[in-house]
Amino acid sequence: MSRPSAEVLNQSSELVDYNLFSTHSVLVEAAAREGAAADHAALTQLGAELGSVTLFTLGDLANRNPPQLRACDRLGARRDEVEFHPAWHELMRRLVAAGLHTGPWAEPRPGAHVRRAAGYLMWAEIENGTQCPATMSYGAVPALTQQGQEFSTWLRLLLSREYDPAFAPASGKRGALFGMGMTERQGGSDVRTNTTRAQAVGVGGPGREYRLTGHKWFFSAPMCDAFLVLAQAPGGLSCFLVPRFLPDGSVNALRLQRLKDKLGNRSNASSEVEFDAAYGLLVADEGRGIPTILEMGVYTRLDNAIGSAGLMHQCVAQAIHHARERRAFGRLLAEQPLMRNVLADLALECEAAVVLALRLARAFDMQHDEGESRLRRVLTPVVKYWVCKRAPAVCAEAMEVLGGNGYIEDFPIARRFRESPLNSIWEGSGNIMCLDVLRALAREPRTLDALAGLFAGAAGRDTRFDRYVSALLDDLRDESDAELRARDLTQRIALAAQAALFLTHGPAPVCEAFLASRLGAGPPAAFGTLPRGSDFRTITSRALSP
Ligand SMILES: Cc1cc2nc3c(=O)[nH]c(=O)nc-3n(C[C@H](O)[C@H](O)[C@H](O)COP(=O)(O)OP(=O)(O)OC[C@H]3O[C@@H](n4cnc5c(N)ncnc54)[C@H](O)[C@@H]3O)c2cc1C
């Protein structure tokens, strides 16, 4: 008979069954400030649901049981289907029911994008694969809406709150989801190199039928009902709506070759696909493919930033919770001076990410305002770049707070760490975002005025900030070697925007620690270097109330 296992001592409890919203005062304040104050009760309810052990378990199950490609049936006939674990479907059902895919389009009102952003941020704390089809559907709506009534049937299904996983023609479904296909083997950032061809069946033009032949090297969430796909038409690179089924009910010729074996994001299927004269409808004019699909891309970039902020926050919350319960060298880790510095520095980085991402979401709510619209144009790549870039560093440091347990898959941070580099890579990798910042500033000079306006709101309150912004604006006006300096400039815009938000809205301890630690020598190479006198306890508690 084996010996009963030794008593378990000094292990922290599991951080589950808590409210993701009400314990995160940074998010509560930012959501209210940026326009979603009226949604406080709904977000509190969502925070309780998402923080439940049920949701944590579903997230783990969906990632431990990745989707399987069924390319053919047992007799060799094509199926081109992907099978998911029931946990994936349950997560998708809840996500869609909460309107975290297309809610702001279904119920447009002031603050709708900020409300969704707060919910999406909390969802990112729990599961990230499901966010891929949610985000692509969110972005598909404005791209299709621009085409008038042409795609109204699809739009109605996209706005539905019902998740319908059936592999069946959309005409008989209660809801639909969209994906996108741009990246080919020879180029993802430079989509002008796309080789997939599109030929009109009869007379071409917007809304008309084409046939697509070629491939996509990355094609995520292939069980979506339809996709916006780039292909070369006679008039140039164009955007097509490619559904999984033809109007006559037959399966469209999207041949799924294999699923990618990914570092993270394992609950979600990312496929390689061949188009074998696949049916597609032209969206906008031939040659307008890039601007059309970029309308979708802008929203997905917002989501990348919000998602990374959520991912970081969950790792930091887990670290804080662990340190409050684990003892070493005679006292709790959370009371060890050096650990207090590490936790506060992580919480500060996280707070800066959350406030910046939600500020950007407000610009999406206020697109009718010219200044906000310009701010959105330049801030989207800035925030996508900087917040996504910070995620792996924050998740890694939070993992270390859990010691050896942090590296083990039974504990919550390992999966989230593996997830953390992704948002920076897809939908425009880091360099592409920085080059886009330059493009935005060069194309419309008043974009720089909008940025300067954001900083001006906080001017005159702190000389460190005033000096920082003045040098930054000078460097932004200097066009020499701009590409070479694009990362430096983008990072500094992000830091100046975060500092401006803290100076305007506080709280003072956070603002002081940020100005002292981020504007001088730049962001820390490793966390835990806040200066003496920082209010460590207050900063940390804002990420997870005690
Ligand atoms: C898990 C996953 C799922 C994905 N799902 C989809 C999907 O559903 N649909 C889809 O279309 N795509 C998808 N992608 C593809 C993704 O969007 C591309 O991988 C990304 O856009 C980069 O393209 P690439 O891989 O061809 O790299 P490249 O374009 O070759 O870029 C390589 C590197 O070079 C840099 N670079 C490129 N040009 C320049 C330049 N001018 N100056 C300086 N640096 C430059 C880039 O920033 C990048 O770091 C997915 C990717 C992943 C990892």
The ligand as an SDF file (V2000), in Angstrom:
LIG
                    3D

 53 58  0  0  0  0  0  0  0  0999 V2000
   -2.0780   31.8030  -35.6280 C   0  0  0  0  0  0  0  0  0  0  0  0
   -2.1870   32.6500  -36.8400 C   0  0  0  0  0  0  0  0  0  0  0  0
   -3.4070   32.7870  -37.4720 C   0  0  0  0  0  0  0  0  0  0  0  0
   -3.5320   33.5680  -38.6160 C   0  0  0  0  0  0  0  0  0  0  0  0
   -4.7480   33.6770  -39.2290 N   0  0  0  0  0  0  0  0  0  0  0  0
   -4.8500   34.3870  -40.3750 C   0  0  0  0  0  0  0  0  0  0  0  0
   -6.1030   34.4810  -41.0740 C   0  0  0  0  0  0  0  0  0  0  0  0
   -7.1150   33.9660  -40.6350 O   0  0  0  0  0  0  0  0  0  0  0  0
   -6.1310   35.1450  -42.2530 N   0  0  0  0  0  0  0  0  0  0  0  0
   -5.0320   35.7530  -42.7740 C   0  0  0  0  0  0  0  0  0  0  0  0
   -5.1200   36.3550  -43.8310 O   0  0  0  0  0  0  0  0  0  0  0  0
   -3.8380   35.7000  -42.1300 N   0  0  0  0  0  0  0  0  0  0  0  0
   -3.7290   35.0410  -40.9430 C   0  0  0  0  0  0  0  0  0  0  0  0
   -2.5160   34.9720  -40.2940 N   0  0  0  0  0  0  0  0  0  0  0  0
   -1.3390   35.5000  -40.9600 C   0  0  0  0  0  0  0  0  0  0  0  0
   -0.7740   36.7770  -40.3650 C   0  0  0  0  0  0  0  0  0  0  0  0
   -1.6420   37.8490  -40.5120 O   0  0  0  0  0  0  0  0  0  0  0  0
    0.5850   36.9760  -41.0700 C   0  0  0  0  0  0  0  0  0  0  0  0
    1.4370   35.9450  -40.6450 O   0  0  0  0  0  0  0  0  0  0  0  0
    1.1910   38.3310  -40.7730 C   0  0  0  0  0  0  0  0  0  0  0  0
    0.4190   39.3320  -41.3710 O   0  0  0  0  0  0  0  0  0  0  0  0
    2.6330   38.4160  -41.2860 C   0  0  0  0  0  0  0  0  0  0  0  0
    2.7440   37.9910  -42.6100 O   0  0  0  0  0  0  0  0  0  0  0  0
    3.8440   36.9040  -43.0290 P   0  0  0  0  0  0  0  0  0  0  0  0
    3.7190   35.7410  -42.1070 O   0  0  0  0  0  0  0  0  0  0  0  0
    3.7210   36.6320  -44.4680 O   0  0  0  0  0  0  0  0  0  0  0  0
    5.2220   37.5920  -42.7070 O   0  0  0  0  0  0  0  0  0  0  0  0
    5.9870   38.6720  -43.6210 P   0  0  0  0  0  0  0  0  0  0  0  0
    5.0050   39.5480  -44.2980 O   0  0  0  0  0  0  0  0  0  0  0  0
    6.9930   37.9770  -44.4460 O   0  0  0  0  0  0  0  0  0  0  0  0
    6.7300   39.5190  -42.4910 O   0  0  0  0  0  0  0  0  0  0  0  0
    7.8280   38.9800  -41.7610 C   0  0  0  0  0  0  0  0  0  0  0  0
    8.3700   40.0830  -40.8670 C   0  0  0  0  0  0  0  0  0  0  0  0
    8.8620   41.1430  -41.6590 O   0  0  0  0  0  0  0  0  0  0  0  0
    8.3250   42.3600  -41.2190 C   0  0  0  0  0  0  0  0  0  0  0  0
    8.1980   43.2610  -42.3700 N   0  0  0  0  0  0  0  0  0  0  0  0
    7.4280   43.0940  -43.4680 C   0  0  0  0  0  0  0  0  0  0  0  0
    7.5590   44.1370  -44.2960 N   0  0  0  0  0  0  0  0  0  0  0  0
    8.4310   44.9930  -43.7140 C   0  0  0  0  0  0  0  0  0  0  0  0
    8.9750   46.2620  -44.0680 C   0  0  0  0  0  0  0  0  0  0  0  0
    8.6140   46.9070  -45.1960 N   0  0  0  0  0  0  0  0  0  0  0  0
    9.8480   46.8510  -43.2260 N   0  0  0  0  0  0  0  0  0  0  0  0
   10.2140   46.2530  -42.0760 C   0  0  0  0  0  0  0  0  0  0  0  0
    9.7440   45.0710  -41.6920 N   0  0  0  0  0  0  0  0  0  0  0  0
    8.8470   44.4390  -42.4940 C   0  0  0  0  0  0  0  0  0  0  0  0
    7.0120   42.0130  -40.5510 C   0  0  0  0  0  0  0  0  0  0  0  0
    6.6410   42.9940  -39.5670 O   0  0  0  0  0  0  0  0  0  0  0  0
    7.3400   40.6780  -39.9220 C   0  0  0  0  0  0  0  0  0  0  0  0
    7.9270   40.8740  -38.6600 O   0  0  0  0  0  0  0  0  0  0  0  0
   -2.3960   34.2210  -39.1330 C   0  0  0  0  0  0  0  0  0  0  0  0
   -1.1530   34.0950  -38.4840 C   0  0  0  0  0  0  0  0  0  0  0  0
   -1.0460   33.3410  -37.3390 C   0  0  0  0  0  0  0  0  0  0  0  0
    0.2880   33.2090  -36.6640 C   0  0  0  0  0  0  0  0  0  0  0  0
  1  2  1  0
  2  3  1  0
  2 52  2  0
  3  4  2  0
  4  5  1  0
  4 50  1  0
  5  6  2  0
  6  7  1  0
  6 13  1  0
  7  8  2  0
  7  9  1  0
  9 10  1  0
 10 11  2  0
 10 12  1  0
 12 13  2  0
 13 14  1  0
 14 15  1  0
 14 50  1  0
 15 16  1  0
 16 17  1  0
 16 18  1  0
 18 19  1  0
 18 20  1  0
 20 21  1  0
 20 22  1  0
 22 23  1  0
 23 24  1  0
 24 25  2  0
 24 26  1  0
 24 27  1  0
 27 28  1  0
 28 29  2  0
 28 30  1  0
 28 31  1  0
 31 32  1  0
 32 33  1  0
 33 34  1  0
 33 48  1  0
 34 35  1  0
 35 36  1  0
 35 46  1  0
 36 37  1  0
 36 45  1  0
 37 38  2  0
 38 39  1  0
 39 40  1  0
 39 45  2  0
 40 41  1  0
 40 42  2  0
 42 43  1  0
 43 44  2  0
 44 45  1  0
 46 47  1  0
 46 48  1  0
 48 49  1  0
 50 51  2  0
 51 52  1  0
 52 53  1  0
M  END
$$$$
